[in-house]
Amino acid sequence: MTSHSKIEQAALQLFGEKGYDNTSTALIARQAGVSEALLFKYFLSKEKLFEYLIKQGFRRIVEANRGILAENDPRILIENVIDLPYKLVHDEPDFWKVQDKEFNRPLVQKYFQRFMSPIDNLLKKAFVEVGAPSPELTTLQLLLLIQSLWRNLLYPHDANLPNLARHLKQSYGLGRPAAG
């Protein structure tokens, strides 16, 4: 693993555990096993390191999940979106802990909104296609549940959370065959 990667990994873990304000560059460098000077050589400042981590994290997530949003079957698309928090937290737990801890920061909100905006539009269209009574409100409801779900999946949680996806799919009528 390169020094650059070690710094990234240490910073993600520490920002997720302690938060941005409570994590010093000295602590990140020590955890990464590099000098603080090397950290500054790569990233210039703690703020630039944080910005890099957020941008790269969302870039990885978009690339890894591009296919689920290209789904043409509205029912499968909705199911994919319901499954998304489980996949995201499983694949990138440290990144999502940073998102949770630092969600009030404009940079985090900006990238989160960029990530969620296409999902919002695709869900509205999917709920129209499956005949949901109020597609916009149903989309808002599901997205709020998903946001709460990924945050709860990050930490020790209720044993029923893993089963919630199945319940949500049934609640949104996805357990039934499509109307012919």
C-alpha positions as CSV (number, residue, x, y, z in Angstrom):
1,M,0.0,0.0,0.0
2,T,1.4,3.4,-0.9
3,S,1.9,6.2,1.6
4,H,-0.8,8.2,-0.1
5,S,-3.3,5.3,0.3
6,K,-2.2,4.9,4.0
7,I,-3.0,8.5,4.6
8,E,-6.4,8.3,2.9
9,Q,-7.3,5.2,4.9
10,A,-6.2,6.6,8.2
11,A,-7.9,9.9,7.6
12,L,-11.2,8.2,6.6
13,Q,-11.1,6.0,9.7
14,L,-10.2,8.9,12.1
15,F,-12.7,11.4,10.6
16,G,-15.4,8.7,10.9
17,E,-14.5,8.0,14.5
18,K,-13.6,11.4,15.9
19,G,-15.0,13.9,13.4
20,Y,-13.1,16.4,11.3
21,D,-12.5,19.0,14.1
22,N,-11.2,16.4,16.6
23,T,-8.7,14.8,14.2
24,S,-5.3,16.5,13.8
25,T,-3.0,16.0,10.8
26,A,-0.4,14.7,13.3
27,L,-2.8,12.0,14.4
28,I,-3.6,11.1,10.8
29,A,0.2,10.9,10.0
30,R,0.9,8.8,13.0
31,Q,-1.9,6.4,12.3
32,A,-0.8,6.1,8.6
33,G,2.8,5.5,9.7
34,V,4.1,8.5,7.7
35,S,5.5,12.0,8.6
36,E,3.2,14.9,8.9
37,A,5.4,16.7,6.3
38,L,4.5,13.9,3.8
39,L,0.8,14.3,4.5
40,F,1.2,18.0,3.7
41,K,3.2,17.2,0.6
42,Y,0.4,15.1,-0.8
43,F,-2.6,17.1,0.4
44,L,-1.4,20.6,1.4
45,S,-3.8,20.9,4.3
46,K,-6.3,18.9,6.4
47,E,-9.1,20.7,4.6
48,K,-7.7,19.7,1.2
49,L,-7.4,16.1,2.4
50,F,-11.0,16.1,3.6
51,E,-12.2,17.5,0.3
52,Y,-10.2,14.9,-1.6
53,L,-11.7,12.1,0.5
54,I,-15.3,13.3,-0.1
55,K,-14.8,13.8,-3.8
56,Q,-13.0,10.5,-4.3
57,G,-15.5,8.6,-2.1
58,F,-18.5,9.8,-4.1
59,R,-16.6,9.1,-7.3
60,R,-16.0,5.5,-6.2
61,I,-19.6,5.0,-5.1
62,V,-21.1,6.4,-8.3
63,E,-18.8,4.2,-10.4
64,A,-19.6,1.1,-8.3
65,N,-23.4,1.6,-8.5
66,R,-23.9,3.1,-11.9
67,G,-25.6,-0.1,-13.2
68,I,-28.4,-0.1,-10.6
69,L,-29.6,3.2,-11.8
70,A,-29.6,2.2,-15.5
71,E,-32.3,-0.4,-14.7
72,N,-35.4,-0.1,-17.0
73,D,-37.8,-2.2,-15.0
74,P,-39.3,0.2,-12.4
75,R,-39.9,-2.5,-9.8
76,I,-36.3,-3.7,-10.0
77,L,-35.0,-0.1,-9.9
78,I,-37.0,0.5,-6.7
79,E,-35.7,-2.7,-5.2
80,N,-32.2,-1.7,-6.1
81,V,-32.6,1.7,-4.4
82,I,-34.0,-0.1,-1.3
83,D,-31.0,-2.3,-1.2
84,L,-28.5,0.6,-1.8
85,P,-27.9,1.6,1.9
86,Y,-27.0,-2.0,2.7
87,K,-24.5,-2.2,-0.2
88,L,-23.1,1.3,0.5
89,V,-22.4,0.7,4.2
90,H,-21.0,-2.7,3.5
91,D,-18.7,-1.5,0.8
92,E,-17.5,1.8,2.3
93,P,-18.3,1.9,6.1
94,D,-15.6,4.4,7.0
95,F,-16.7,6.8,4.2
96,W,-20.3,6.7,5.4
97,K,-19.3,7.2,9.0
98,V,-17.6,10.4,7.8
99,Q,-20.8,11.4,5.9
100,D,-22.8,10.8,9.1
101,K,-20.4,12.8,11.4
102,E,-19.8,15.7,9.0
103,F,-23.2,15.9,7.2
104,N,-23.6,19.5,8.3
105,R,-20.6,20.6,6.2
106,P,-21.6,22.3,2.9
107,L,-19.1,20.2,1.0
108,V,-20.6,16.9,2.2
109,Q,-24.1,18.1,1.6
110,K,-23.2,19.3,-1.9
111,Y,-21.8,15.9,-2.9
112,F,-24.5,13.9,-1.2
113,Q,-27.2,16.0,-3.1
114,R,-25.3,15.3,-6.4
115,F,-25.4,11.6,-5.6
116,M,-29.0,11.6,-4.6
117,S,-30.5,13.9,-7.3
118,P,-30.6,11.3,-10.1
119,I,-32.0,8.7,-7.7
120,D,-34.8,11.0,-6.7
121,N,-35.8,11.6,-10.3
122,L,-35.5,7.9,-11.3
123,L,-37.6,6.9,-8.3
124,K,-40.4,9.4,-9.1
125,K,-40.6,8.0,-12.6
126,A,-40.5,4.4,-11.4
127,F,-43.4,5.1,-8.9
128,V,-45.4,6.7,-11.7
129,E,-44.8,3.6,-13.8
130,V,-45.9,1.2,-11.1
131,G,-49.0,3.3,-10.4
132,A,-48.2,4.6,-6.9
133,P,-51.0,6.9,-5.8
134,S,-48.6,9.8,-5.0
135,P,-45.3,9.3,-6.7
136,E,-43.6,12.4,-5.4
137,L,-44.6,11.8,-1.8
138,T,-43.8,8.1,-2.0
139,T,-40.3,9.0,-3.4
140,L,-39.7,11.4,-0.6
141,Q,-40.9,8.9,2.0
142,L,-38.6,6.2,0.7
143,L,-35.6,8.5,0.4
144,L,-36.0,9.6,4.0
145,L,-36.2,6.0,5.1
146,I,-33.1,5.1,3.1
147,Q,-31.2,8.1,4.6
148,S,-32.1,6.9,8.1
149,L,-31.3,3.3,7.2
150,W,-27.8,3.9,6.0
151,R,-27.1,6.0,9.1
152,N,-28.4,3.2,11.4
153,L,-26.6,0.5,9.6
154,L,-23.2,2.2,10.5
155,Y,-23.5,1.4,14.2
156,P,-24.6,-1.5,16.4
157,H,-28.2,-1.7,15.6
158,D,-31.6,-3.4,16.0
159,A,-31.4,-7.0,14.8
160,N,-34.4,-6.3,12.5
161,L,-32.6,-3.8,10.3
162,P,-31.2,-6.4,8.0
163,N,-34.8,-7.6,7.4
164,L,-36.2,-4.1,6.8
165,A,-35.4,-4.2,3.0
166,R,-37.7,-7.2,2.5
167,H,-40.4,-5.3,4.5
168,L,-40.0,-2.1,2.5
169,K,-40.2,-4.1,-0.8
170,Q,-43.5,-5.6,0.4
171,S,-44.8,-2.3,1.6
172,Y,-44.1,-0.7,-1.7
173,G,-45.9,-3.5,-3.5
174,L,-42.8,-5.0,-5.0
175,G,-43.6,-8.5,-3.7
176,R,-46.5,-8.7,-6.1
177,P,-46.3,-9.4,-9.8
178,A,-46.7,-6.4,-12.1
179,A,-50.2,-5.5,-13.2
180,G,-50.8,-6.8,-16.7
